[in-house]
Amino acid sequence: MKALALGFCLAVLATSAFAAEAPNTLTPAEKAGGWKLLFDGKTTAGWKGFKTDAPDAGWKVADGTLGPTKGVSKDIVTKENFENFDLSFDWKISPMGNSGVMYHVIPVGDETYQSGPEYQLLDNAHGEQPVEQASAAYYLFAPSKDMTKPVGEWNHGRIVVDHGKVQHWLNGVKVVEYDLNSAEFKARVAATKFKRWPQFATGKSGAIALQMHGDPVWFQNIKIKVLK
């Protein structure tokens, strides 16, 4: 009888733990802390196309993940704009795949990356230089170390933007840090292709964008907490 009771208790605990960690949900602590979901695991509600009112039809929800259709999709952006925030998301890239998450995207220019700084998503076997590898501030600041998991596995990304000060995290480790208002950041922008677009990194607030770069990529657990 004791063994049965113990087994039942363990089963309940295991079920509770699984429920607390279910994808695309918020724990009670997250809700109390001000977090909210940007992806509910079922629909593209809350997202739209870049400069269009409806989300790009190429983005599909399957098995609780969000991803674009290769060769068909364009970038999608949040309907809501964010200034200071803590953004958390899980991502999985295809072999040799390339994608990104942009922030402070404004409806100026032809592409989201022409205004929004990018958190790079990549299969690092692609062979890019450090400033183009996964978790880099794309083409501007390289990650301090490669924290990626093997291609095909889920990675946990995080972007913190707090009054111009930005952190990139990958799988629990802070790998990039920079200041949007610093002379160093502006000098690096001026030395790259981003100097072509005067709107780059000028939005004090803007949308979060998920990039379709031509390769399969998957997202889940996209959550954000607005910072004061």
Protein Blocks (a to p, Z undefined) as FASTA:
>chain_A
ZZmmmmmmmmmmmmmmmmmmgghiacfklmmnopacfbeolacghiacehiabdcfkbcc
eehiacddehkaccdddfbdcfbdcddddddddehiacdddehiacedjbfklmmccddd
ddfknopafklgghiaghkaccfbdcbdcehiacddddddeehiacddeehiafbdcdfk
bmklmmmmmmmmklmpmkgokafbdcdddddehiacddehiacdddZZ
